[in-house]
Amino acid sequence: MTELEYKKKLWKAPDYSQLKERDFNRVLDEIRDLVELEAVANRRKHLGAPQLTAWNEWQRAAILRRKYELQRDG
């Protein structure tokens, strides 16, 4: 994913922490590489926006699940 594609996704997307579990998992399933996942997982740092809501327990678990899937399939 290029930086431009990433910025377009950010522009169109709500704060992912506000998504319902089903929608959040759908977003994660669209992620195709660890670099993109890392950017989403650490979005507050990458965007310089510490005011964004931190991930809750099920969101952290879902991010880790996707990480393991990408590592396994990669």
PASEBA-1860 file (N, C-alpha, C; in nm, 3 decimals):
! residues 74
1> MTELEYKK> 0.085/-0.117/0.000/0.000/0.000/0.000/0.089/0.124/0.000 ~ 0.061/0.214/-0.091/0.140/0.336/-0.099/0.093/0.435/0.008 ~ 0.173/0.535/0.032/0.137/0.637/0.131/0.009/0.709/0.090 ~ -0.006/0.735/-0.039/-0.126/0.802/-0.088/-0.251/0.717/-0.063 ~ -0.241/0.587/-0.091/-0.354/0.498/-0.066/-0.389/0.495/0.083 ~ -0.286/0.494/0.165/-0.306/0.495/0.310/-0.378/0.623/0.354 ~ -0.335/0.736/0.303/-0.398/0.863/0.340/-0.543/0.869/0.292 ~ -0.570/0.811/0.175/-0.708/0.809/0.127/-0.796/0.725/0.219
9> KLWKAPDY> -0.743/0.611/0.267/-0.819/0.529/0.359/-0.847/0.605/0.488 ~ -0.749/0.677/0.537/-0.768/0.753/0.660/-0.874/0.860/0.641 ~ -0.873/0.924/0.526/-0.968/1.031/0.500/-1.111/0.978/0.497 ~ -1.130/0.862/0.440/-1.264/0.806/0.426/-1.311/0.735/0.553 ~ -1.219/0.687/0.634/-1.254/0.602/0.747/-1.281/0.683/0.873 ~ -1.378/0.637/0.951/-1.394/0.696/1.084/-1.280/0.645/1.172 ~ -1.269/0.698/1.291/-1.170/0.643/1.384/-1.206/0.496/1.405 ~ -1.114/0.410/1.374/-1.143/0.266/1.380/-1.184/0.221/1.519
17> SQLKERDF> -1.143/0.291/1.623/-1.180/0.251/1.758/-1.330/0.266/1.783 ~ -1.397/0.340/1.698/-1.541/0.363/1.714/-1.626/0.261/1.637 ~ -1.561/0.176/1.559/-1.635/0.077/1.481/-1.688/-0.035/1.569 ~ -1.798/-0.093/1.526/-1.851/-0.212/1.594/-1.758/-0.329/1.561 ~ -1.764/-0.433/1.642/-1.671/-0.544/1.628/-1.674/-0.605/1.488 ~ -1.790/-0.625/1.434/-1.802/-0.685/1.300/-1.733/-0.598/1.195 ~ -1.756/-0.468/1.200/-1.696/-0.376/1.103/-1.545/-0.364/1.124 ~ -1.503/-0.363/1.249/-1.359/-0.356/1.279/-1.288/-0.478/1.223
25> NRVLDEIR> -1.345/-0.597/1.242/-1.285/-0.718/1.189/-1.283/-0.718/1.037 ~ -1.385/-0.660/0.977/-1.390/-0.649/0.831/-1.276/-0.560/0.780 ~ -1.250/-0.450/0.850/-1.139/-0.360/0.815/-1.007/-0.435/0.827 ~ -0.989/-0.507/0.937/-0.864/-0.581/0.957/-0.845/-0.687/0.849 ~ -0.952/-0.753/0.809/-0.941/-0.857/0.706/-0.898/-0.801/0.571 ~ -0.919/-0.672/0.548/-0.877/-0.608/0.423/-0.728/-0.573/0.422 ~ -0.666/-0.576/0.537/-0.523/-0.544/0.548/-0.443/-0.662/0.494 ~ -0.351/-0.632/0.403/-0.278/-0.736/0.332/-0.131/-0.752/0.372
33> DLVELEAV> -0.077/-0.661/0.455/0.063/-0.677/0.495/0.086/-0.621/0.635 ~ 0.197/-0.661/0.694/0.229/-0.621/0.831/0.256/-0.472/0.845 ~ 0.307/-0.410/0.740/0.335/-0.266/0.745/0.205/-0.188/0.761 ~ 0.106/-0.224/0.684/-0.023/-0.157/0.693/-0.088/-0.184/0.829 ~ -0.079/-0.307/0.876/-0.136/-0.342/1.007/-0.068/-0.263/1.117 ~ 0.063/-0.250/1.109/0.137/-0.175/1.210/0.093/-0.028/1.212 ~ 0.065/0.028/1.095/0.020/0.167/1.087/-0.118/0.183/1.153 ~ -0.204/0.087/1.131/-0.337/0.094/1.194/-0.324/0.072/1.344
41> ANRRKHLG> -0.247/-0.028/1.383/-0.233/-0.061/1.525/-0.174/0.056/1.604 ~ -0.087/0.130/1.543/-0.020/0.243/1.610/-0.063/0.376/1.551 ~ -0.187/0.387/1.516/-0.238/0.504/1.445/-0.220/0.633/1.523 ~ -0.232/0.630/1.654/-0.217/0.752/1.733/-0.076/0.808/1.718 ~ 0.023/0.721/1.718/0.163/0.764/1.701/0.187/0.811/1.558 ~ 0.145/0.730/1.460/0.170/0.761/1.318/0.100/0.889/1.274 ~ -0.017/0.913/1.329/-0.093/1.032/1.291/-0.061/1.152/1.379 ~ 0.017/1.129/1.483/0.046/1.237/1.576/-0.081/1.286/1.644
49> APQLTAWN> -0.168/1.190/1.678/-0.299/1.225/1.734/-0.325/1.146/1.863 ~ -0.257/1.183/1.971/-0.276/1.110/2.097/-0.417/1.121/2.153 ~ -0.497/1.213/2.101/-0.633/1.229/2.149/-0.726/1.117/2.101 ~ -0.683/1.040/2.001/-0.766/0.929/1.955/-0.780/0.826/2.066 ~ -0.893/0.760/2.069/-0.921/0.660/2.170/-0.825/0.541/2.157 ~ -0.776/0.494/2.270/-0.689/0.376/2.271/-0.772/0.252/2.239 ~ -0.707/0.149/2.188/-0.776/0.024/2.158/-0.826/-0.041/2.287 ~ -0.943/-0.104/2.279/-0.991/-0.180/2.394/-0.942/-0.325/2.383
57> EWQRAAIL> -0.981/-0.409/2.476/-0.928/-0.546/2.482/-0.959/-0.627/2.356 ~ -1.085/-0.626/2.311/-1.118/-0.709/2.195/-1.054/-0.655/2.068 ~ -1.033/-0.523/2.060/-0.966/-0.467/1.943/-0.818/-0.507/1.941 ~ -0.752/-0.502/2.056/-0.611/-0.547/2.063/-0.600/-0.694/2.024 ~ -0.693/-0.775/2.075/-0.693/-0.918/2.042/-0.713/-0.940/1.892 ~ -0.802/-0.863/1.831/-0.828/-0.877/1.687/-0.705/-0.834/1.606 ~ -0.637/-0.728/1.648/-0.516/-0.683/1.579/-0.408/-0.791/1.588 ~ -0.391/-0.849/1.705/-0.292/-0.957/1.722/-0.328/-1.080/1.639
65> RRKYELQR> -0.458/-1.112/1.636/-0.503/-1.225/1.553/-0.464/-1.203/1.408 ~ -0.490/-1.082/1.358/-0.458/-1.051/1.218/-0.308/-1.055/1.194 ~ -0.231/-1.009/1.293/-0.085/-1.012/1.282/-0.037/-1.156/1.266 ~ -0.089/-1.245/1.349/-0.048/-1.386/1.341/-0.089/-1.448/1.209 ~ -0.207/-1.411/1.159/-0.251/-1.462/1.029/-0.158/-1.417/0.918 ~ -0.121/-1.289/0.919/-0.032/-1.237/0.815/0.107/-1.299/0.825 ~ 0.156/-1.321/0.945/0.287/-1.384/0.962/0.282/-1.529/0.913 ~ 0.176/-1.599/0.944/0.160/-1.739/0.905/0.150/-1.752/0.752
73> DG> 0.074/-1.665/0.692/0.049/-1.673/0.547/0.159/-1.608/0.463 ~ 0.240/-1.525/0.528/0.339/-1.446/0.457/0.459/-1.521/0.423
END
